[in-house]
Amino acid sequence: MTEDKHRLLDQLRQVIRIKHYSLRTEESYINWIKRFIFFHNKKPPVEMGENK
C-alpha cells in the first residue's frame, strides 16, 4: 500500500475533523462502521453488491 492510499477509517477521521464534528460523533461513526464491516465478514465492497 502506498503512502497516498489511506485506510478507510483514517480517511473517515480526516473528513470528520475537517468538518469540525465533535470527538464523540467521530467515535460513534467509527464504531458503527467497524460493526458494519465485521458484520459482513470483512468482505470488500465489490463482493457485497447485488447478485446478478
C-alpha positions as CSV (number, residue, x, y, z in Angstrom):
1,M,0.0,0.0,0.0
2,T,1.4,3.4,-0.9
3,E,1.5,6.4,1.4
4,D,-1.0,8.1,-0.8
5,K,-3.6,5.5,-0.1
6,H,-5.0,5.8,3.4
7,R,-7.1,3.2,5.2
8,L,-10.9,3.7,5.2
9,L,-11.2,4.6,8.8
10,D,-8.3,7.1,8.6
11,Q,-10.0,8.8,5.6
12,L,-13.2,9.0,7.6
13,R,-11.4,10.5,10.6
14,Q,-9.8,13.1,8.4
15,V,-13.1,14.1,6.8
16,I,-14.9,14.3,10.2
17,R,-12.1,16.5,11.6
18,I,-12.2,18.8,8.5
19,K,-16.0,19.2,9.1
20,H,-15.3,20.0,12.8
21,Y,-17.6,17.3,14.2
22,S,-17.3,16.5,17.9
23,L,-15.0,13.8,19.1
24,R,-18.0,11.8,20.4
25,T,-19.5,11.9,16.9
26,E,-16.3,10.7,15.4
27,E,-16.1,7.8,17.8
28,S,-19.7,6.9,17.2
29,Y,-19.3,6.9,13.4
30,I,-16.1,4.9,13.6
31,N,-17.7,2.3,15.8
32,W,-20.8,1.9,13.6
33,I,-18.6,1.4,10.5
34,K,-16.4,-1.1,12.3
35,R,-19.5,-3.1,13.3
36,F,-20.8,-2.9,9.7
37,I,-17.5,-4.2,8.4
38,F,-17.3,-7.1,10.9
39,F,-21.0,-8.0,10.4
40,H,-20.2,-8.5,6.7
41,N,-17.2,-10.7,7.5
42,K,-14.7,-8.0,6.1
43,K,-15.9,-8.6,2.5
44,P,-14.7,-6.0,0.0
45,P,-17.5,-3.7,-1.3
46,V,-17.2,-5.2,-4.7
47,E,-18.4,-8.6,-3.3
48,M,-21.2,-7.1,-1.3
49,G,-23.2,-5.8,-4.3
50,E,-26.4,-7.2,-5.7
51,N,-26.3,-10.7,-7.1
52,K,-26.7,-10.8,-10.9
